[in-house]
Amino acid sequence: MTVTTSGQRRTPKVAKTNSVVKKVVMAVSGIIMILYLIAHMIGNLHAFQGAQAYNDYATWLRTFGEPALPKRTILTVIEVVLTVSVLAHMWAAFSLWYQAKRARPVGYVTKKAMAQSYASRTMRWGGVIILAFIVYHLLDMTTGTVNLAADKSEPFDRLVASFTNPWVTAFYVIALVLLGMHLRHGIWSATQTLGQSNRRRERTVNAAATSLSVLLIAGFLVVPLAIAIGALR
């Protein structure tokens, strides 16, 4: 007779619960970041209205809520929520990867690895590249530290200075394509985690995830590419 202790019975359940919690954290934090990306993409499109409209939009972001609230209050709240979401997303992703690695020290067989989508298999490294891109983007467009504009005080000037440089534009394009792949797989995974998908709706969810990712990344790419080819100055 084999006796199973209560501790042995509980361990798999605890591990499974921890995994579910981490997946929910990853899904919710991802949704927050997607909402931010949609708002950010729409804001970027003000560039097509001209330098003054784009600079006015940048100023509005910092003064929104005045005079009821001090300058930059709402923007700071958004930045804090976004930072917490990014850190939570990274923590959940790393924890789930490490947990899976410990549970399965022997790698998947080749046949199963081949069945996985490219985006799924590159989520981890894609996330690292996207993080590096975010850091560069902040140094380029927000602080102007690495921006090549002669006058870094105006957001539109920083925008044009970056995307008239072919190397910077190429880096942005590559990073945004990786972001699109990350988003597509992430949106699909979030619907699975939050119980909004099943086998019957899987095709619809896949189509919706792909469509949203393509539209979002296209919205981000159109401004740098327009500047790069000289259509926007």
VMD Tcl script that draws the C-alpha trace (Angstrom):
set ca {
  {0.00 0.00 0.00}
  {1.28 3.50 -0.85}
  {0.49 6.25 1.62}
  {0.25 9.79 0.31}
  {0.67 12.52 2.90}
  {-1.50 15.63 2.93}
  {1.55 17.75 2.14}
  {2.22 15.71 -0.98}
  {-1.37 16.14 -2.10}
  {-1.37 19.88 -1.57}
  {1.90 20.73 -3.33}
  {0.60 20.33 -6.92}
  {-2.55 22.29 -6.04}
  {-0.53 25.13 -4.50}
  {1.77 25.22 -7.51}
  {-1.20 25.27 -9.88}
  {-2.84 28.09 -7.92}
  {0.39 30.10 -8.00}
  {0.60 29.61 -11.76}
  {-2.97 30.79 -12.25}
  {-2.35 33.91 -10.13}
  {0.79 34.73 -12.08}
  {-1.01 34.24 -15.39}
  {-3.80 36.56 -14.25}
  {-1.23 39.18 -13.18}
  {0.42 38.83 -16.59}
  {-2.91 39.12 -18.43}
  {-4.22 42.14 -16.47}
  {-0.91 44.02 -16.62}
  {-0.75 43.26 -20.35}
  {-4.25 44.68 -20.88}
  {-3.26 47.89 -19.06}
  {-0.22 48.24 -21.31}
  {-2.28 47.59 -24.45}
  {-4.74 50.34 -23.46}
  {-1.80 52.68 -22.97}
  {-0.35 51.72 -26.35}
  {-3.66 52.47 -28.08}
  {-3.79 55.93 -26.46}
  {-0.12 56.53 -27.26}
  {-0.57 55.51 -30.89}
  {-3.54 57.87 -31.31}
  {-1.49 60.67 -29.76}
  {1.39 60.06 -32.16}
  {-0.93 60.55 -35.14}
  {-1.24 64.24 -34.18}
  {2.09 64.60 -35.98}
  {0.17 64.59 -39.28}
  {-1.61 67.77 -38.14}
  {1.71 69.59 -38.08}
  {4.41 70.60 -35.62}
  {2.24 73.01 -33.65}
  {-0.57 70.50 -33.13}
  {1.89 67.80 -32.03}
  {3.69 70.13 -29.62}
  {0.34 71.34 -28.24}
  {-0.68 67.73 -27.64}
  {2.58 67.09 -25.77}
  {1.93 70.16 -23.62}
  {-1.67 69.06 -22.96}
  {-0.41 65.74 -21.59}
  {1.53 67.62 -18.91}
  {-1.15 70.16 -18.07}
  {-4.25 67.93 -18.26}
  {-6.28 68.36 -15.08}
  {-5.24 71.95 -14.36}
  {-6.20 74.04 -12.48}
  {-8.06 71.47 -10.37}
  {-4.86 69.43 -10.08}
  {-1.21 70.46 -10.10}
  {0.68 70.26 -13.38}
  {1.62 66.75 -14.49}
  {-0.49 65.03 -11.79}
  {-2.55 62.82 -14.13}
  {0.46 62.06 -16.33}
  {2.45 61.02 -13.25}
  {-0.37 58.71 -12.12}
  {-0.44 57.14 -15.58}
  {3.34 56.68 -15.51}
  {3.22 55.03 -12.07}
  {0.43 52.64 -13.10}
  {2.30 51.82 -16.31}
  {5.60 51.23 -14.48}
  {3.92 48.93 -11.95}
  {2.25 47.06 -14.82}
  {5.55 46.58 -16.66}
  {7.31 45.33 -13.51}
  {4.40 43.02 -12.64}
  {4.37 41.68 -16.21}
  {8.12 41.00 -16.10}
  {7.89 39.35 -12.69}
  {5.04 37.08 -13.78}
  {6.76 36.16 -17.04}
  {10.07 35.31 -15.38}
  {8.37 33.42 -12.52}
  {6.30 31.30 -14.91}
  {9.34 30.55 -17.08}
  {11.45 29.56 -14.06}
  {8.62 27.50 -12.59}
  {8.16 25.63 -15.88}
  {11.90 25.08 -16.19}
  {12.11 23.57 -12.70}
  {9.08 21.38 -13.29}
  {10.41 20.11 -16.64}
  {14.24 20.07 -16.64}
  {14.26 18.03 -19.87}
  {13.29 20.18 -22.84}
  {10.30 19.53 -25.06}
  {10.82 17.07 -27.87}
  {11.54 18.59 -31.25}
  {8.12 17.73 -32.65}
  {6.29 19.72 -29.98}
  {8.69 22.67 -30.28}
  {8.06 22.79 -34.02}
  {4.31 22.93 -33.40}
  {4.62 26.11 -31.36}
  {4.18 29.45 -33.09}
  {7.23 31.62 -33.72}
  {5.81 34.37 -31.51}
  {5.23 31.92 -28.65}
  {8.76 30.57 -28.81}
  {10.30 34.05 -28.88}
  {8.11 35.74 -26.26}
  {10.88 35.83 -23.67}
  {13.65 37.22 -25.89}
  {11.18 39.47 -27.68}
  {10.23 40.89 -24.29}
  {13.89 41.65 -23.49}
  {14.35 43.48 -26.81}
  {11.11 45.40 -26.27}
  {12.31 46.45 -22.79}
  {15.57 47.72 -24.32}
  {13.51 49.58 -26.92}
  {11.36 51.23 -24.21}
  {14.48 52.45 -22.39}
  {15.93 53.86 -25.62}
  {12.60 55.40 -26.57}
  {12.40 57.27 -23.25}
  {15.99 58.52 -23.61}
  {15.26 59.55 -27.20}
  {11.79 61.09 -27.16}
  {11.11 61.94 -23.51}
  {14.39 63.13 -21.99}
  {16.17 63.85 -25.31}
  {19.41 62.40 -23.90}
  {20.31 60.45 -27.04}
  {18.29 62.56 -29.48}
  {20.20 64.33 -32.28}
  {17.93 67.38 -32.63}
  {19.66 70.76 -32.51}
  {16.80 72.11 -30.39}
  {15.56 69.37 -28.06}
  {12.96 71.55 -26.36}
  {10.23 70.82 -28.93}
  {8.79 67.28 -29.15}
  {8.18 67.52 -32.91}
  {11.82 68.47 -33.54}
  {12.96 65.42 -31.55}
  {10.57 63.26 -33.57}
  {11.92 64.47 -36.93}
  {15.55 64.28 -35.78}
  {15.16 60.63 -34.82}
  {13.38 59.37 -37.90}
  {15.51 61.18 -40.43}
  {18.28 58.91 -39.14}
  {17.94 55.59 -41.04}
  {19.59 53.54 -38.27}
  {17.21 54.84 -35.62}
  {14.23 54.28 -37.92}
  {15.36 50.71 -38.67}
  {15.70 49.99 -34.94}
  {12.21 51.34 -34.28}
  {10.72 49.29 -37.12}
  {12.35 46.05 -35.91}
  {11.32 46.69 -32.30}
  {7.73 47.51 -33.31}
  {7.43 44.37 -35.43}
  {8.61 42.31 -32.45}
  {6.14 44.20 -30.27}
  {3.36 43.27 -32.70}
  {4.27 39.59 -32.48}
  {4.44 39.84 -28.70}
  {1.04 41.54 -28.61}
  {-0.62 38.99 -30.86}
  {0.44 36.07 -28.73}
  {-0.13 38.03 -25.50}
  {-3.70 38.99 -26.41}
  {-4.52 35.39 -27.28}
  {-2.95 34.14 -24.04}
  {-4.82 36.75 -21.97}
  {-8.17 35.60 -23.35}
  {-7.27 32.03 -22.43}
  {-6.20 33.01 -18.90}
  {-9.28 35.15 -18.24}
  {-11.62 32.46 -19.55}
  {-12.86 34.38 -22.57}
  {-11.90 31.80 -25.15}
  {-12.63 28.18 -25.93}
  {-12.13 25.82 -28.86}
  {-15.22 27.07 -30.68}
  {-14.13 30.70 -30.41}
  {-10.40 30.11 -30.89}
  {-10.42 31.12 -34.56}
  {-12.28 34.36 -33.78}
  {-9.92 35.17 -30.91}
  {-6.88 34.52 -33.12}
  {-8.28 36.79 -35.85}
  {-9.11 39.54 -33.36}
  {-5.66 39.33 -31.74}
  {-3.93 39.48 -35.12}
  {-6.10 42.35 -36.37}
  {-5.60 44.47 -33.25}
  {-1.85 43.88 -33.27}
  {-1.51 44.74 -36.97}
  {-3.61 47.91 -36.66}
  {-1.76 49.05 -33.56}
  {1.72 48.50 -34.97}
  {0.73 50.02 -38.32}
  {-0.45 53.09 -36.42}
  {2.91 53.34 -34.71}
  {4.93 52.71 -37.89}
  {3.18 55.23 -40.12}
  {4.71 58.30 -38.43}
  {8.40 57.25 -38.47}
  {8.10 55.90 -42.01}
  {6.40 59.10 -43.23}
  {9.25 61.15 -41.73}
  {11.87 58.77 -43.12}
  {10.63 59.16 -46.71}
  {10.19 62.92 -46.36}
  {6.39 62.96 -46.46}
  {6.21 64.48 -42.99}
  {8.37 67.35 -41.79}
}
mol new
graphics top color blue
foreach p $ca { graphics top sphere $p radius 0.5 }
foreach p [lrange $ca 0 end-1] q [lrange $ca 1 end] { graphics top cylinder $p $q radius 0.2 }
display resetview
